[in-house]
Amino acid sequence: MAAKKILITGASGFLGYHLLRTAHARGFDVYGLYNSGKISFEYSTNLQLDLRNYIDMGNVIDDIEPDAVIHAAALADATLCQKNKELSYEINVEVTRNLAGICSDYQVPFVFTSTDLVFDGEKGNYTESDIPNPIMVYGAHKLEAEQKTAKVYPESLIVRCPLMFGAIEASDKTYFSTFIRGMREGKPANVFHDEYRSICGARSVSEGILHLCEEATGLFHLGGTARVSRYDFGMAAAEAFGLDKTLIHSLSQKDIQMSVPRPADVSLNIQKARSFGYSPLGYQEELRHIAAAKYL
Ligand SMILES: NC(=O)c1ccc[n+]([C@@H]2O[C@H](COP(=O)([O-])OP(=O)(O)OC[C@H]3O[C@@H](n4cnc5c(N)ncnc54)[C@H](OP(=O)(O)O)[C@@H]3O)[C@@H](O)[C@H]2O)c1
């Protein structure tokens, strides 16, 4: 039997990097879409496309006839979204709604990658039935994209991802690669002790997405195994990479004037996903795999 075809948007991005490799390892015939970046993975078929070209997007689906589409393309920089609301709306909301619509027309299973930042962070341990209340443009647009996706294609799978870390080579722009690079150069790092997330390795999240996309539709939270402060995560990363922990300075969110409001605790409850077989590694274990270069 021929391998199932999976089409991944945002394949040149951080999560896309992990999705491509994980999907290949799971035996999928993998197609990756990029726009201005590049994809170095040699086992996927890679195509350039600006997703705002809906006719071309439809043609790609028509030509490839994928068994599923995972939409990981986004304007995922919260600061940029805050500064350029129109662009954020175009990429995060309109592209997502139109891609969901195309997948609905072709009856191709569709996965939308959303974010924990749809919540205001007042409560933490959020379940799928908690009411979102985004406090920044990025979160608000991702929430609107969720709602439009569910409306145009109710059988979609919507996964809210946590703050992720992963292979250093996946992107030089993530907080994680910046943190590790800086610490290796002996630069001090300021991290919040009062900001909590369900930080998770991107390989675990990618495994979860690929597993759920064959098992389920609807809304799922794909966080890590624990609620962790950014300070404790930073210390664990330094430990795993053998870096100097004294370079890490603990700060409060209140100590900094921020250009984008940051929620205090957007930790995710993952019981629903677990009951469908989601099984992420603990962050310390995934950090050790990355540091030992035994990753992906
Ligand atoms: N990283 C995290 O910790 C995190 C946390 C929660 C949720 N998420 C979600 O996970 C998904 C992936 O995020 P990420 O961190 O991997 O983002 P990223 O590294 O910034 O990558 C964004 C991707 O979107 C693509 N893209 C942007 N505009 C496009 C356009 N007009 N046409 C085609 N492609 C376009 C980019 O392509 P080019 O670079 O080729 O232009 C890139 O591949 C997003 O939905 C994000 O909201 C991420």
The ligand as an SDF file (V2000), in Angstrom:
LIG
                    3D

 48 52  0  0  0  0  0  0  0  0999 V2000
    6.9180   28.0550   18.5610 N   0  0  0  0  0  0  0  0  0  0  0  0
    6.1090   27.9760   19.6200 C   0  0  0  0  0  0  0  0  0  0  0  0
    6.5610   27.8780   20.7770 O   0  0  0  0  0  0  0  0  0  0  0  0
    4.6020   27.9710   19.3990 C   0  0  0  0  0  0  0  0  0  0  0  0
    3.7830   27.9710   20.5340 C   0  0  0  0  0  0  0  0  0  0  0  0
    2.4000   27.8800   20.3740 C   0  0  0  0  0  0  0  0  0  0  0  0
    1.8500   27.8130   19.1020 C   0  0  0  0  0  0  0  0  0  0  0  0
    2.6600   27.8400   18.0090 N   0  0  0  0  0  0  0  0  0  0  0  0
    2.0360   27.7350   16.6840 C   0  0  0  0  0  0  0  0  0  0  0  0
    2.7180   26.7560   15.9280 O   0  0  0  0  0  0  0  0  0  0  0  0
    2.7290   27.1130   14.5440 C   0  0  0  0  0  0  0  0  0  0  0  0
    4.1670   27.1640   14.0500 C   0  0  0  0  0  0  0  0  0  0  0  0
    4.8610   28.1900   14.7490 O   0  0  0  0  0  0  0  0  0  0  0  0
    6.4380   28.3620   14.5960 P   0  0  0  0  0  0  0  0  0  0  0  0
    6.9850   28.7360   15.8990 O   0  0  0  0  0  0  0  0  0  0  0  0
    6.9960   27.1720   13.8730 O   0  0  0  0  0  0  0  0  0  0  0  0
    6.5170   29.6420   13.6360 O   0  0  0  0  0  0  0  0  0  0  0  0
    7.7440   30.1550   12.7390 P   0  0  0  0  0  0  0  0  0  0  0  0
    9.0100   29.4480   13.0860 O   0  0  0  0  0  0  0  0  0  0  0  0
    7.7140   31.6380   12.8150 O   0  0  0  0  0  0  0  0  0  0  0  0
    7.3390   29.7080   11.2690 O   0  0  0  0  0  0  0  0  0  0  0  0
    6.2810   30.3240   10.5940 C   0  0  0  0  0  0  0  0  0  0  0  0
    6.1040   29.6370    9.2640 C   0  0  0  0  0  0  0  0  0  0  0  0
    4.9800   30.2560    8.5960 O   0  0  0  0  0  0  0  0  0  0  0  0
    5.3480   30.4510    7.2450 C   0  0  0  0  0  0  0  0  0  0  0  0
    4.6100   31.5540    6.6540 N   0  0  0  0  0  0  0  0  0  0  0  0
    4.3910   32.7910    7.1790 C   0  0  0  0  0  0  0  0  0  0  0  0
    3.7150   33.5470    6.2930 N   0  0  0  0  0  0  0  0  0  0  0  0
    3.4890   32.7670    5.1880 C   0  0  0  0  0  0  0  0  0  0  0  0
    2.8590   32.9780    3.9430 C   0  0  0  0  0  0  0  0  0  0  0  0
    2.2970   34.1450    3.6170 N   0  0  0  0  0  0  0  0  0  0  0  0
    2.8260   31.9580    3.0490 N   0  0  0  0  0  0  0  0  0  0  0  0
    3.4080   30.7690    3.3520 C   0  0  0  0  0  0  0  0  0  0  0  0
    4.0090   30.5090    4.5230 N   0  0  0  0  0  0  0  0  0  0  0  0
    4.0700   31.5040    5.4190 C   0  0  0  0  0  0  0  0  0  0  0  0
    6.8450   30.7670    7.2810 C   0  0  0  0  0  0  0  0  0  0  0  0
    7.4050   30.5240    5.9970 O   0  0  0  0  0  0  0  0  0  0  0  0
    8.7580   31.2440    5.4850 P   0  0  0  0  0  0  0  0  0  0  0  0
    9.6640   31.3620    6.6620 O   0  0  0  0  0  0  0  0  0  0  0  0
    9.2700   30.2800    4.4470 O   0  0  0  0  0  0  0  0  0  0  0  0
    8.3760   32.5650    4.9090 O   0  0  0  0  0  0  0  0  0  0  0  0
    7.3180   29.7400    8.3330 C   0  0  0  0  0  0  0  0  0  0  0  0
    7.5400   28.4840    7.7220 O   0  0  0  0  0  0  0  0  0  0  0  0
    1.9730   28.4320   14.4460 C   0  0  0  0  0  0  0  0  0  0  0  0
    0.6340   28.1600   14.1250 O   0  0  0  0  0  0  0  0  0  0  0  0
    2.0780   29.0070   15.8600 C   0  0  0  0  0  0  0  0  0  0  0  0
    0.9940   29.8580   16.1360 O   0  0  0  0  0  0  0  0  0  0  0  0
    4.0280   27.9230   18.1280 C   0  0  0  0  0  0  0  0  0  0  0  0
  1  2  1  0
  2  3  2  0
  2  4  1  0
  4  5  1  0
  4 48  2  0
  5  6  2  0
  6  7  1  0
  7  8  2  0
  8  9  1  0
  8 48  1  0
  9 10  1  0
  9 46  1  0
 10 11  1  0
 11 12  1  0
 11 44  1  0
 12 13  1  0
 13 14  1  0
 14 15  2  0
 14 16  1  0
 14 17  1  0
 17 18  1  0
 18 19  2  0
 18 20  1  0
 18 21  1  0
 21 22  1  0
 22 23  1  0
 23 24  1  0
 23 42  1  0
 24 25  1  0
 25 26  1  0
 25 36  1  0
 26 27  1  0
 26 35  1  0
 27 28  2  0
 28 29  1  0
 29 30  1  0
 29 35  2  0
 30 31  1  0
 30 32  2  0
 32 33  1  0
 33 34  2  0
 34 35  1  0
 36 37  1  0
 36 42  1  0
 37 38  1  0
 38 39  2  0
 38 40  1  0
 38 41  1  0
 42 43  1  0
 44 45  1  0
 44 46  1  0
 46 47  1  0
M  CHG  2   8   1  16  -1
M  END
$$$$
